[in-house]
Structure formats: structure tokens, C-alpha cells
Amino acid sequence: MSEAGLRHLFTSPVTKKYYFHFFKNHAAFSKAQKKTNFFSVIYALSGMREHRREGLLNLYALSQSHPDIQRIVLADDDHEARLVSHLSPSRLHGIVSKSAPLNVLLTHLGTLLGETRRINENIVNHWYVSQSRMLSPTERAILHYMTRGFSIPEIATHLERNIKTIRAHKFNAMAKLGVHSDIGLLNAADILMGLPFDEKPRPAVA
């Protein structure tokens, strides 16, 4: 969705009672924060991997520096929305897919913006699932290394595992996340960028 599309979206009757500021980068938003108290921040994830990674890292940083600000993500499609919900290292108040029909998208946005922070924390957003229930520590570590450009042999060396074991964990992660390519896995790995992880996860006890 283009900037013009987003501007049109936020001038609909559902959202017209709110005043929206649009920022092309995090630096501009941070500058504006010094003068304006925002109650909600909506991140529209970019289709370009580099920009998406930057946006997700900034979103995580915002959750640490301003936990009182409502955080909503506009994902490109349902699949990306599911990945963000499973893997986001910070609590989100809502995740909305830009591929949803316009009336559905507007209804979801209107509902989220109309909720108080207390309600948001009680209900937890509809997509949210704790990432600890999705991926094992080793699978998360592999994704962290992948998004930093490490190859499978290099990851095996760092984790002191053999290559076959690392590949097996990688395919398990792909199956759990519903992705079918390395690009899809990298997209998922980007979401974990802000989350600390153990360099050498402890082996599971059988």
C-alpha cells in the first residue's frame, strides 16, 4: 500500500475522529516525539526487506522506551501478520493485514484505536501467540544467525552441532511457520532481530 493509499485509508469515516501524522522514517518520528505525545503508533511494514527490518527494530525499541504507547502493525498480508504475531519479541496491541477487504481493515483499525490501553492488555491482540510456544531455542538461534548472513555450515560451527542437525532444525522451523523457502524463513527471522538469544542453546533433555 502506497503512502497515498495510507493517507486515504486514514481519512475514512471510521478513523476521521483521530489526527494522524505520517513519517517516512524513524528519525522523523523520534524528532516529532519531543513535541507531541502520541497515544498510538501504527507501523506499515514495507515490502522491502531492509526497510521492514528497520521498522521492526524500531518498533521493538519503541516498546522498550515508551511502553505506554499503543503499537499496531499493518502487515502486507495474512501470512506476514501470522509471522509477526508468532515471533514479535514485544507485545503488540494489534496486527492488521493490508490485504483484508477495506471494510474489514477499517473495522479492525477502528476497534483497536477505540480501545483503551487497559482493554488492550486484558484481551491481548487477536493474532498474538507467545513465540516461546512456536520455536525451540535452537530454531530461534538458527533464525537469528540466518538473518545476520551466516551460512548453514557457519551456524553449525557456532552452535557446535553437525550440519545435518542444523538443517533438520531449519526445516522444522519452516514447517512450524508455514514457509516454504529460505526467503520466507529470512522474512520470519527478521522479526526476531530485536530479541536476545543464547549463542549456544542448551540441549533438550529426552
FIKOLZA-1660 file (N, C-alpha, C; in steps of 0.1 Angstrom, whole numbers, plus 5000, padded with zeros to 4 digits):
% residues 206
   i   px   py   pz ch aa at
   1 5008 4988 5000  A  M  N
   1 5000 5000 5000  A  M CA
   1 5009 5012 5000  A  M  C
   2 5007 5022 4991  A  S  N
   2 5015 5034 4989  A  S CA
   2 5011 5044 5000  A  S  C
   3 5020 5054 5001  A  E  N
   3 5017 5065 5011  A  E CA
   3 5004 5071 5008  A  E  C
   4 5001 5073 4995  A  A  N
   4 4988 5079 4992  A  A CA
   4 4976 5070 4996  A  A  C
   5 4978 5057 4995  A  G  N
   5 4968 5048 4999  A  G CA
   5 4966 5048 5014  A  G  C
   6 4977 5049 5021  A  L  N
   6 4976 5050 5036  A  L CA
   6 4969 5063 5040  A  L  C
   7 4972 5074 5034  A  R  N
   7 4966 5087 5037  A  R CA
   7 4951 5086 5034  A  R  C
   8 4947 5080 5023  A  H  N
   8 4933 5078 5020  A  H CA
   8 4926 5069 5030  A  H  C
   9 4933 5059 5035  A  L  N
   9 4927 5050 5045  A  L CA
   9 4924 5057 5058  A  L  C
  10 4933 5066 5062  A  F  N
  10 4931 5072 5075  A  F CA
  10 4922 5085 5074  A  F  C
  11 4916 5087 5062  A  T  N
  11 4906 5098 5061  A  T CA
  11 4892 5093 5060  A  T  C
  12 4890 5080 5063  A  S  N
  12 4877 5074 5062  A  S CA
  12 4869 5078 5074  A  S  C
  13 4855 5076 5073  A  P  N
  13 4847 5080 5084  A  P CA
  13 4850 5072 5097  A  P  C
  14 4855 5060 5096  A  V  N
  14 4859 5052 5108  A  V CA
  14 4870 5059 5115  A  V  C
  15 4880 5065 5108  A  T  N
  15 4892 5070 5115  A  T CA
  15 4892 5085 5115  A  T  C
  16 4882 5092 5110  A  K  N
  16 4883 5106 5109  A  K CA
  16 4884 5114 5122  A  K  C
  17 4879 5108 5133  A  K  N
  17 4880 5115 5146  A  K CA
  17 4894 5115 5152  A  K  C
  18 4903 5108 5146  A  Y  N
  18 4917 5108 5150  A  Y CA
  18 4926 5117 5141  A  Y  C
  19 4936 5123 5147  A  Y  N
  19 4945 5131 5139  A  Y CA
  19 4958 5123 5137  A  Y  C
  20 4961 5121 5124  A  F  N
  20 4972 5112 5120  A  F CA
  20 4984 5121 5116  A  F  C
  21 4996 5117 5120  A  H  N
  21 5009 5122 5115  A  H CA
  21 5015 5111 5107  A  H  C
  22 5021 5115 5096  A  F  N
  22 5028 5105 5087  A  F CA
  22 5043 5108 5087  A  F  C
  23 5051 5097 5089  A  F  N
  23 5065 5098 5089  A  F CA
  23 5072 5088 5080  A  F  C
  24 5081 5093 5072  A  K  N
  24 5088 5084 5063  A  K CA
  24 5099 5076 5069  A  K  C
  25 5104 5080 5081  A  N  N
  25 5114 5072 5087  A  N CA
  25 5114 5074 5102  A  N  C
  26 5121 5066 5110  A  H  N
  26 5120 5066 5124  A  H CA
  26 5126 5079 5130  A  H  C
  27 5137 5084 5123  A  A  N
  27 5143 5097 5128  A  A CA
  27 5133 5108 5128  A  A  C
  28 5125 5109 5118  A  A  N
  28 5115 5120 5118  A  A CA
  28 5104 5118 5129  A  A  C
  29 5101 5105 5131  A  F  N
  29 5091 5103 5142  A  F CA
  29 5097 5106 5156  A  F  C
  30 5110 5102 5158  A  S  N
  30 5116 5105 5171  A  S CA
  30 5117 5120 5173  A  S  C
  31 5120 5128 5163  A  K  N
  31 5121 5142 5164  A  K CA
  31 5107 5148 5168  A  K  C
  32 5096 5143 5162  A  A  N
  32 5083 5147 5165  A  A CA
  32 5079 5143 5179  A  A  C
  33 5084 5132 5184  A  Q  N
  33 5080 5128 5197  A  Q CA
  33 5084 5137 5208  A  Q  C
  34 5094 5146 5206  A  K  N
  34 5099 5155 5215  A  K CA
  34 5089 5166 5218  A  K  C
  35 5080 5168 5208  A  K  N
  35 5070 5179 5209  A  K CA
  35 5055 5174 5210  A  K  C
  36 5053 5161 5206  A  T  N
  36 5040 5156 5206  A  T CA
  36 5039 5143 5214  A  T  C
  37 5028 5142 5222  A  N  N
  37 5026 5129 5229  A  N CA
  37 5016 5121 5221  A  N  C
  38 5021 5110 5215  A  F  N
  38 5013 5101 5207  A  F CA
  38 5007 5090 5216  A  F  C
  39 4995 5087 5214  A  F  N
  39 4989 5076 5222  A  F CA
  39 4990 5063 5214  A  F  C
  40 4992 5064 5201  A  S  N
  40 4992 5051 5193  A  S CA
  40 5002 5053 5181  A  S  C
  41 5009 5043 5178  A  V  N
  41 5018 5043 5166  A  V CA
  41 5014 5031 5158  A  V  C
  42 5012 5034 5145  A  I  N
  42 5009 5023 5135  A  I CA
  42 5020 5022 5125  A  I  C
  43 5026 5010 5125  A  Y  N
  43 5037 5007 5116  A  Y CA
  43 5032 5000 5104  A  Y  C
  44 5034 5006 5092  A  A  N
  44 5030 4999 5080  A  A CA
  44 5043 4993 5075  A  A  C
  45 5044 4979 5076  A  L  N
  45 5056 4972 5072  A  L CA
  45 5058 4973 5057  A  L  C
  46 5071 4976 5053  A  S  N
  46 5074 4977 5039  A  S CA
  46 5077 4964 5033  A  S  C
  47 5074 4963 5020  A  G  N
  47 5077 4951 5012  A  G CA
  47 5092 4948 5010  A  G  C
  48 5100 4959 5012  A  M  N
  48 5115 4958 5010  A  M CA
  48 5121 4953 5023  A  M  C
  49 5129 4942 5022  A  R  N
  49 5134 4936 5034  A  R CA
  49 5142 4945 5043  A  R  C
  50 5150 4953 5038  A  E  N
  50 5158 4962 5046  A  E CA
  50 5150 4972 5053  A  E  C
  51 5140 4978 5047  A  H  N
  51 5131 4987 5054  A  H CA
  51 5122 4980 5064  A  H  C
  52 5118 4968 5061  A  R  N
  52 5110 4960 5070  A  R CA
  52 5118 4957 5083  A  R  C
  53 5130 4953 5081  A  R  N
  53 5139 4950 5093  A  R CA
  53 5140 4963 5101  A  R  C
  54 5143 4974 5095  A  E  N
  54 5145 4986 5102  A  E CA
  54 5132 4990 5110  A  E  C
  55 5120 4988 5104  A  G  N
  55 5108 4991 5110  A  G CA
  55 5105 4983 5122  A  G  C
  56 5108 4970 5121  A  L  N
  56 5106 4960 5132  A  L CA
  56 5115 4963 5144  A  L  C
  57 5128 4967 5141  A  L  N
  57 5137 4970 5151  A  L CA
  57 5133 4983 5158  A  L  C
  58 5128 4992 5151  A  N  N
  58 5124 5005 5157  A  N CA
  58 5111 5002 5165  A  N  C
  59 5102 4993 5161  A  L  N
  59 5090 4990 5168  A  L CA
  59 5094 4984 5182  A  L  C
  60 5104 4975 5182  A  Y  N
  60 5109 4969 5194  A  Y CA
  60 5115 4979 5203  A  Y  C
  61 5123 4988 5198  A  A  N
  61 5129 4999 5206  A  A CA
  61 5118 5008 5212  A  A  C
  62 5108 5010 5204  A  L  N
  62 5097 5019 5210  A  L CA
  62 5090 5012 5222  A  L  C
  63 5088 4998 5221  A  S  N
  63 5082 4991 5232  A  S CA
  63 5090 4992 5244  A  S  C
  64 5103 4994 5243  A  Q  N
  64 5112 4994 5255  A  Q CA
  64 5112 5009 5260  A  Q  C
  65 5113 5019 5251  A  S  N
  65 5114 5033 5256  A  S CA
  65 5101 5039 5259  A  S  C
  66 5090 5035 5253  A  H  N
  66 5077 5041 5255  A  H CA
  66 5066 5030 5256  A  H  C
  67 5066 5021 5266  A  P  N
  67 5057 5010 5267  A  P CA
  67 5042 5014 5268  A  P  C
  68 5040 5027 5271  A  D  N
  68 5026 5032 5273  A  D CA
  68 5020 5035 5259  A  D  C
  69 5028 5036 5248  A  I  N
  69 5022 5039 5235  A  I CA
  69 5016 5027 5229  A  I  C
  70 5004 5028 5224  A  Q  N
  70 4998 5016 5217  A  Q CA
  70 5005 5014 5204  A  Q  C
  71 5008 5001 5201  A  R  N
  71 5016 4997 5190  A  R CA
  71 5007 4988 5181  A  R  C
  72 5005 4992 5168  A  I  N
  72 4997 4984 5159  A  I CA
  72 5006 4982 5146  A  I  C
  73 5005 4970 5141  A  V  N
  73 5013 4967 5128  A  V CA
  73 5003 4965 5117  A  V  C
  74 5006 4972 5106  A  L  N
  74 4999 4969 5093  A  L CA
  74 5008 4960 5085  A  L  C
  75 5005 4947 5084  A  A  N
  75 5013 4937 5077  A  A CA
  75 5008 4937 5062  A  A  C
  76 5017 4932 5054  A  D  N
  76 5013 4932 5039  A  D CA
  76 5002 4922 5036  A  D  C
  77 5002 4910 5043  A  D  N
  77 4992 4901 5040  A  D CA
  77 4990 4892 5053  A  D  C
  78 4980 4882 5052  A  D  N
  78 4977 4874 5063  A  D CA
  78 4989 4866 5068  A  D  C
  79 4997 4861 5059  A  H  N
  79 5009 4853 5062  A  H CA
  79 5019 4861 5070  A  H  C
  80 5022 4873 5066  A  E  N
  80 5031 4882 5073  A  E CA
  80 5025 4885 5087  A  E  C
  81 5012 4887 5088  A  A  N
  81 5006 4890 5100  A  A CA
  81 5007 4879 5110  A  A  C
  82 5006 4866 5105  A  R  N
  82 5008 4855 5114  A  R CA
  82 5022 4854 5119  A  R  C
  83 5032 4856 5110  A  L  N
  83 5046 4855 5114  A  L CA
  83 5049 4866 5124  A  L  C
  84 5044 4878 5122  A  V  N
  84 5047 4888 5132  A  V CA
  84 5040 4885 5146  A  V  C
  85 5028 4879 5145  A  S  N
  85 5021 4876 5158  A  S CA
  85 5029 4865 5165  A  S  C
  86 5034 4855 5158  A  H  N
  86 5041 4844 5164  A  H CA
  86 5055 4848 5169  A  H  C
  87 5062 4857 5162  A  L  N
  87 5076 4859 5165  A  L CA
  87 5079 4873 5171  A  L  C
  88 5070 4882 5171  A  S  N
  88 5074 4896 5176  A  S CA
  88 5079 4895 5190  A  S  C
  89 5091 4901 5193  A  P  N
  89 5097 4900 5206  A  P CA
  89 5090 4909 5216  A  P  C
  90 5081 4918 5211  A  S  N
  90 5074 4927 5221  A  S CA
  90 5059 4925 5219  A  S  C
  91 5052 4928 5230  A  R  N
  91 5037 4928 5229  A  R CA
  91 5032 4938 5220  A  R  C
  92 5023 4934 5211  A  L  N
  92 5017 4943 5202  A  L CA
  92 5002 4944 5206  A  L  C
  93 4996 4956 5203  A  H  N
  93 4982 4958 5207  A  H CA
  93 4973 4953 5195  A  H  C
  94 4979 4952 5183  A  G  N
  94 4971 4947 5172  A  G CA
  94 4979 4945 5160  A  G  C
  95 4975 4936 5151  A  I  N
  95 4981 4933 5138  A  I CA
  95 4970 4932 5128  A  I  C
  96 4971 4940 5118  A  V  N
  96 4960 4941 5108  A  V CA
  96 4967 4938 5094  A  V  C
  97 4960 4930 5086  A  S  N
  97 4966 4927 5073  A  S CA
  97 4960 4937 5063  A  S  C
  98 4970 4943 5055  A  K  N
  98 4966 4952 5045  A  K CA
  98 4959 4946 5033  A  K  C
  99 4960 4932 5032  A  S  N
  99 4953 4925 5021  A  S CA
  99 4938 4922 5025  A  S  C
 100 4934 4926 5037  A  A  N
 100 4920 4923 5041  A  A CA
 100 4911 4933 5033  A  A  C
 101 4898 4929 5030  A  P  N
 101 4889 4939 5024  A  P CA
 101 4889 4952 5031  A  P  C
 102 4887 4963 5024  A  L  N
 102 4888 4976 5030  A  L CA
 102 4879 4978 5042  A  L  C
 103 4866 4973 5041  A  N  N
 103 4857 4974 5053  A  N CA
 103 4862 4967 5065  A  N  C
 104 4868 4955 5063  A  V  N
 104 4873 4947 5074  A  V CA
 104 4885 4954 5080  A  V  C
 105 4894 4959 5071  A  L  N
 105 4906 4966 5076  A  L CA
 105 4902 4978 5085  A  L  C
 106 4893 4986 5080  A  L  N
 106 4888 4998 5087  A  L CA
 106 4882 4994 5100  A  L  C
 107 4874 4984 5100  A  T  N
 107 4867 4979 5112  A  T CA
 107 4877 4976 5123  A  T  C
 108 4887 4968 5119  A  H  N
 108 4898 4964 5128  A  H CA
 108 4906 4976 5134  A  H  C
 109 4909 4985 5125  A  L  N
 109 4916 4997 5129  A  L CA
 109 4908 5005 5139  A  L  C
 110 4895 5007 5135  A  G  N
 110 4886 5015 5144  A  G CA
 110 4885 5009 5157  A  G  C
 111 4884 4995 5158  A  T  N
 111 4883 4988 5171  A  T CA
 111 4895 4990 5179  A  T  C
 112 4907 4988 5173  A  L  N
 112 4919 4989 5180  A  L CA
 112 4922 5003 5185  A  L  C
 113 4919 5013 5177  A  L  N
 113 4922 5027 5181  A  L CA
 113 4912 5032 5192  A  L  C
 114 4900 5026 5192  A  G  N
 114 4890 5029 5202  A  G CA
 114 4891 5023 5215  A  G  C
 115 4900 5013 5216  A  E  N
 115 4902 5006 5229  A  E CA
 115 4912 5013 5238  A  E  C
 116 4909 5012 5250  A  T  N
 116 4919 5018 5260  A  T CA
 116 4930 5009 5261  A  T  C
 117 4941 5014 5267  A  R  N
 117 4953 5006 5269  A  R CA
 117 4950 4994 5278  A  R  C
 118 4942 4996 5288  A  R  N
 118 4939 4986 5298  A  R CA
 118 4931 4974 5291  A  R  C
 119 4922 4978 5282  A  I  N
 119 4915 4967 5275  A  I CA
 119 4924 4960 5266  A  I  C
 120 4933 4967 5259  A  N  N
 120 4943 4960 5251  A  N CA
 120 4951 4950 5258  A  N  C
 121 4955 4954 5270  A  E  N
 121 4964 4945 5278  A  E CA
 121 4956 4933 5283  A  E  C
 122 4943 4935 5286  A  N  N
 122 4935 4924 5290  A  N CA
 122 4932 4914 5280  A  N  C
 123 4929 4919 5268  A  I  N
 123 4924 4909 5257  A  I CA
 123 4936 4903 5250  A  I  C
 124 4948 4910 5250  A  V  N
 124 4959 4907 5241  A  V CA
 124 4954 4906 5227  A  V  C
 125 4962 4911 5217  A  N  N
 125 4957 4912 5204  A  N CA
 125 4953 4898 5198  A  N  C
 126 4944 4899 5189  A  H  N
 126 4938 4886 5184  A  H CA
 126 4948 4877 5177  A  H  C
 127 4958 4882 5172  A  W  N
 127 4968 4874 5165  A  W CA
 127 4979 4868 5174  A  W  C
 128 4981 4875 5186  A  Y  N
 128 4992 4872 5194  A  Y CA
 128 4993 4858 5199  A  Y  C
 129 5005 4852 5197  A  V  N
 129 5008 4839 5203  A  V CA
 129 5022 4839 5207  A  V  C
 130 5025 4835 5220  A  S  N
 130 5039 4836 5225  A  S CA
 130 5048 4828 5216  A  S  C
 131 5059 4835 5212  A  Q  N
 131 5069 4828 5203  A  Q CA
 131 5075 4817 5210  A  Q  C
 132 5076 4817 5224  A  S  N
 132 5082 4806 5231  A  S CA
 132 5075 4792 5228  A  S  C
 133 5062 4793 5225  A  R  N
 133 5054 4781 5222  A  R CA
 133 5056 4776 5207  A  R  C
 134 5062 4785 5199  A  M  N
 134 5063 4782 5185  A  M CA
 134 5077 4775 5182  A  M  C
 135 5087 4781 5185  A  L  N
 135 5101 4777 5181  A  L CA
 135 5109 4773 5193  A  L  C
 136 5117 4762 5191  A  S  N
 136 5127 4758 5201  A  S CA
 136 5138 4769 5202  A  S  C
 137 5146 4769 5213  A  P  N
 137 5157 4778 5214  A  P CA
 137 5167 4776 5203  A  P  C
 138 5169 4764 5198  A  T  N
 138 5179 4761 5187  A  T CA
 138 5173 4767 5174  A  T  C
 139 5160 4765 5172  A  E  N
 139 5154 4770 5160  A  E CA
 139 5154 4786 5160  A  E  C
 140 5152 4792 5171  A  R  N
 140 5153 4807 5172  A  R CA
 140 5167 4811 5169  A  R  C
 141 5177 4804 5175  A  A  N
 141 5191 4808 5173  A  A CA
 141 5195 4807 5158  A  A  C
 142 5190 4796 5151  A  I  N
 142 5193 4795 5137  A  I CA
 142 5187 4806 5129  A  I  C
 143 5175 4810 5132  A  L  N
 143 5169 4822 5125  A  L CA
 143 5177 4834 5128  A  L  C
 144 5182 4836 5140  A  H  N
 144 5190 4848 5143  A  H CA
 144 5203 4848 5135  A  H  C
 145 5209 4837 5134  A  Y  N
 145 5222 4836 5126  A  Y CA
 145 5219 4838 5111  A  Y  C
 146 5208 4833 5106  A  M  N
 146 5204 4834 5092  A  M CA
 146 5202 4848 5088  A  M  C
 147 5195 4856 5096  A  T  N
 147 5192 4870 5093  A  T CA
 147 5204 4878 5093  A  T  C
 148 5215 4873 5100  A  R  N
 148 5228 4881 5100  A  R CA
 148 5237 4876 5089  A  R  C
 149 5232 4867 5080  A  G  N
 149 5240 4863 5069  A  G CA
 149 5249 4851 5070  A  G  C
 150 5247 4844 5081  A  F  N
 150 5255 4831 5083  A  F CA
 150 5250 4820 5075  A  F  C
 151 5259 4812 5069  A  S  N
 151 5255 4800 5062  A  S CA
 151 5252 4788 5071  A  S  C
 152 5246 4778 5066  A  I  N
 152 5243 4766 5075  A  I CA
 152 5256 4760 5081  A  I  C
 153 5267 4758 5073  A  P  N
 153 5279 4753 5079  A  P CA
 153 5284 4763 5090  A  P  C
 154 5283 4776 5088  A  E  N
 154 5288 4785 5098  A  E CA
 154 5280 4785 5111  A  E  C
 155 5267 4783 5109  A  I  N
 155 5258 4782 5120  A  I CA
 155 5261 4769 5128  A  I  C
 156 5263 4758 5121  A  A  N
 156 5267 4746 5127  A  A CA
 156 5279 4747 5136  A  A  C
 157 5289 4755 5131  A  T  N
 157 5301 4757 5138  A  T CA
 157 5299 4765 5151  A  T  C
 158 5291 4776 5150  A  H  N
 158 5288 4784 5161  A  H CA
 158 5280 4777 5172  A  H  C
 159 5271 4768 5168  A  L  N
 159 5262 4761 5177  A  L CA
 159 5268 4748 5181  A  L  C
 160 5280 4744 5176  A  E  N
 160 5286 4732 5179  A  E CA
 160 5277 4720 5176  A  E  C
 161 5271 4720 5165  A  R  N
 161 5262 4709 5160  A  R CA
 161 5267 4705 5146  A  R  C
 162 5263 4693 5142  A  N  N
 162 5266 4689 5128  A  N CA
 162 5256 4696 5118  A  N  C
 163 5260 4696 5106  A  I  N
 163 5252 4703 5096  A  I CA
 163 5239 4697 5094  A  I  C
 164 5238 4684 5094  A  K  N
 164 5225 4677 5092  A  K CA
 164 5215 4681 5103  A  K  C
 165 5220 4682 5116  A  T  N
 165 5212 4686 5127  A  T CA
 165 5206 4700 5125  A  T  C
 166 5215 4709 5121  A  I  N
 166 5211 4723 5118  A  I CA
 166 5201 4723 5107  A  I  C
 167 5203 4716 5096  A  R  N
 167 5193 4716 5085  A  R CA
 167 5180 4710 5090  A  R  C
 168 5180 4700 5099  A  A  N
 168 5167 4694 5104  A  A CA
 168 5160 4705 5112  A  A  C
 169 5167 4712 5121  A  H  N
 169 5161 4722 5129  A  H CA
 169 5155 4733 5119  A  H  C
 170 5162 4737 5109  A  K  N
 170 5158 4747 5100  A  K CA
 170 5145 4743 5093  A  K  C
 171 5144 4730 5088  A  F  N
 171 5132 4726 5082  A  F CA
 171 5120 4725 5092  A  F  C
 172 5123 4721 5104  A  N  N
 172 5113 4721 5115  A  N CA
 172 5107 4735 5117  A  N  C
 173 5116 4745 5117  A  A  N
 173 5112 4759 5118  A  A CA
 173 5103 4763 5107  A  A  C
 174 5107 4759 5095  A  M  N
 174 5099 4763 5083  A  M CA
 174 5085 4757 5083  A  M  C
 175 5084 4744 5088  A  A  N
 175 5071 4737 5089  A  A CA
 175 5063 4744 5099  A  A  C
 176 5068 4748 5111  A  K  N
 176 5061 4754 5121  A  K CA
 176 5055 4768 5117  A  K  C
 177 5063 4775 5109  A  L  N
 177 5060 4789 5105  A  L CA
 177 5052 4789 5092  A  L  C
 178 5051 4778 5085  A  G  N
 178 5043 4777 5073  A  G CA
 178 5050 4784 5061  A  G  C
 179 5064 4784 5061  A  V  N
 179 5071 4790 5050  A  V CA
 179 5077 4779 5042  A  V  C
 180 5080 4781 5029  A  H  N
 180 5084 4771 5020  A  H CA
 180 5097 4774 5013  A  H  C
 181 5104 4785 5017  A  S  N
 181 5117 4789 5010  A  S CA
 181 5126 4796 5020  A  S  C
 182 5138 4797 5017  A  D  N
 182 5148 4804 5025  A  D CA
 182 5144 4819 5026  A  D  C
 183 5138 4825 5016  A  I  N
 183 5134 4839 5016  A  I CA
 183 5123 4840 5026  A  I  C
 184 5113 4831 5026  A  G  N
 184 5103 4831 5036  A  G CA
 184 5108 4830 5050  A  G  C
 185 5118 4822 5052  A  L  N
 185 5124 4820 5065  A  L CA
 185 5131 4832 5070  A  L  C
 186 5138 4839 5060  A  L  N
 186 5145 4851 5063  A  L CA
 186 5135 4862 5067  A  L  C
 187 5124 4862 5061  A  N  N
 187 5114 4872 5064  A  N CA
 187 5109 4870 5079  A  N  C
 188 5108 4857 5082  A  A  N
 188 5104 4854 5096  A  A CA
 188 5116 4857 5106  A  A  C
 189 5128 4854 5102  A  A  N
 189 5139 4857 5110  A  A CA
 189 5141 4872 5113  A  A  C
 190 5137 4880 5104  A  D  N
 190 5139 4895 5106  A  D CA
 190 5131 4900 5118  A  D  C
 191 5119 4893 5120  A  I  N
 191 5110 4897 5131  A  I CA
 191 5117 4895 5144  A  I  C
 192 5126 4885 5145  A  L  N
 192 5133 4882 5157  A  L CA
 192 5145 4891 5160  A  L  C
 193 5148 4900 5151  A  M  N
 193 5161 4908 5152  A  M CA
 193 5163 4914 5166  A  M  C
 194 5152 4919 5172  A  G  N
 194 5154 4926 5185  A  G CA
 194 5154 4917 5197  A  G  C
 195 5153 4904 5195  A  L  N
 195 5151 4895 5207  A  L CA
 195 5165 4889 5210  A  L  C
 196 5170 4891 5223  A  P  N
 196 5182 4885 5227  A  P CA
 196 5181 4870 5227  A  P  C
 197 5192 4863 5224  A  F  N
 197 5191 4848 5224  A  F CA
 197 5204 4842 5228  A  F  C
 198 5204 4830 5233  A  D  N
 198 5216 4823 5237  A  D CA
 198 5224 4819 5225  A  D  C
 199 5237 4822 5226  A  E  N
 199 5246 4818 5214  A  E CA
 199 5246 4803 5213  A  E  C
 200 5246 4795 5224  A  K  N
 200 5246 4781 5223  A  K CA
 200 5234 4775 5232  A  K  C
 201 5223 4774 5226  A  P  N
 201 5211 4768 5234  A  P CA
 201 5215 4755 5240  A  P  C
 202 5210 4753 5252  A  R  N
 202 5212 4741 5259  A  R CA
 202 5205 4729 5253  A  R  C
 203 5211 4718 5252  A  P  N
 203 5204 4706 5245  A  P CA
 203 5192 4702 5253  A  P  C
 204 5182 4698 5246  A  A  N
 204 5169 4694 5253  A  A CA
 204 5172 4680 5260  A  A  C
 205 5165 4678 5271  A  V  N
 205 5166 4666 5279  A  V CA
 205 5155 4657 5274  A  V  C
 206 5159 4645 5269  A  A  N
 206 5150 4635 5264  A  A CA
 206 5142 4629 5275  A  A  C
% end
